[in-house]
Amino acid sequence: MKLVGIAGSVADKSYNRILLKYMATHFSDLADIEMLDIKDVPLFNESDDQTESDAIQYLKRKIESADGVIIATPEHNHTTTASLKSVIEWLSYKIHPLDGKPIMIVGASYYDQGSSRAQLNLRQILEAPGVNAVVLPGNEFLLGEVKNAFDENDNLKDAGTVNFLQSTLQKFVKFVTVINTMKHPQDTGAESEDLGATGKISTTVEGVDMAAPDWVEQAAEKTHAASGNDYVKLDRGLLTVDQLNAFLNSMPLELTYADSNNQFIYYNKMAPAEKMLAARTPDQAGNPLSMVHPKNPRVIKHVKEVIHALRTGQVPEVSMPVPGNNADKYVVHFYRAMHDEQGNYMGVNEYVQDIMPTVKWYLAKTGQKLEGNPDATTSASVDDAAPAADTTSSASVDDAAPEPAPQAAPATDADSSASIDD
Amino acid sequence: MNKFVAMVGTNAKVSTNRTLLQFMKQHFADQAEIELMEIADLPLFNKPENSPVPAPVLAMAKAIDAADGVIIATPEYDHAVPSSLMNALEWLSHRVHPFVDKPVMIVGASYGSLGSSRAQAHLRQILDSPELRARIMPSSEYLLGHSLDAFDDQGNLKDADKVAQLDGLFKDFQTFVTVSGHLNNAKDLNQKDTKNFDWNKL
């Protein structure tokens, strides 16, 4: 389970930060807790909207991709801090990443109150409609007289306190699971995915019809695109466009690039459509994703869920075997989120591959054979209802589907389409 | 004539809470001298250990010290006081303590019907803390709901009942300031306590 921790202080020294760090290191077997920094977040001001600033977008991204949030609040003047309140105001103004997010509150204070009033107040704030977080009820963790609570290595000294904190965190981990299971699929925000690519990103070529069969030629002319023997500087190397094409078209993978505006802008045209594992035709390049999928609402919903899960970082990759795989052929569509150096989402890298030749080659080389495993569970979690679970459609050597490791795909109906392309 | 500081509880450029205080300044001009105070110029409070108190904070503390009372108008963000007002109060309770025993009247306006009720309760709790120790006028609340429609073009409150209510409360506040002046037996001790209060010595 992935949690993020926010210490509600921008002071250089903060016992609340020390408390969260202690939880992150000491309870790493319960959850993966990443500390988020709020130091660079400006004081909220509705007349000077900073929602798009790096500091706030960073928090948004991290919170959206986390299963839950732990907030450690100091107490200033009988309430939580202005710096923490300011962060919550930013996260409830134009964006709402805390909506429906499970939250656990802890707090430390110099005096024996242990931030009790700040915690109560924070609860009230987090339940305001614009924030709409789901705060773990009860289970108050109040760390009073904090100056004497930690040893020189920043470990909590009192064993009873450690045990209580651990049991509280255990309850929170369960709470997170329950709350996130309850979430209605439409709450994922996937509906907001614009498959028509009506938006615009910095690389969108304007003034060229995305539906045009010669979009590539038109867009290339408009952008004075490099071609043929023109050199392209890459990370890491230098190739001409011809070399790049030869390289990509000889990959043992069918590659597709859908940008963050949901426009299908590239595939490696290695073979005519009828010989491809997932058919693409030259006139499709440039199309919005809505044009390269059937209008079936189930399919559309599924495509949106996959893209949104990748865009928001819920999963790094989604993999789906296609229906009709058999002992000689096991075609898998992999969808992987692409990011720039700053971690901004750049789109989906889809690669399609028949993995069976690789499996067979491996078996032959190592003198092994596939063996059925009666204990194997095909569907690992509620979030993994990918069509892969349909073992009857795959009749491998020993009647056990050699499934790739299950990825946490977004909730889908088992009978929905297998591929983003079909 | 009493002198009051009227603190605008937000850093927003446009606020009906500012409009409300501007109305009070002009409406009560024959009863008291009201000076508006903005909180937008303060940095984010980070509990600085050694750096000097910022100049705008010192200026605000000085003005509050010199006033007979403070009127605070608070909006409500997320069921609570805006962070910008919390921030101002954090600065005004860190090495300077102008609110100790200072009479305070709380008012508030909101776009919805509740008139910042939760923020006002929150603000009371904050002003009662040991490093602020303000004297908040008890049993009084001025909640101005639907504030976008509450004022006419000249910035006057349109609803006569709302004006009458404010008139009454303001008179009470003047009396409260007088009464508060007599509640001075613990004043020296309070001020000493607050000044000497040091979280690091607990």
Interface residues (C-beta under 8 A of the other chain):
Chain A: S9 V10 A11 D12 P42 L43 F44 N45 E46 S47 H76 N77 H78 T79 T81 A82 S83 K85 S86 I88 E89 S92 Y110 Y111 R117 N121 Q124 I125 E127 A128 G130 V131 E145 K147
Chain B: T10 N11 A12 K13 V14 A40 L42 P43 L44 F45 N46 K47 E49 Y77 D78 H79 A80 V81 P82 S83 S84 M86 N87 L89 E90 S93 R118 H122 Q125 I126 D128 S129 E131 L132 W199 N200 L202
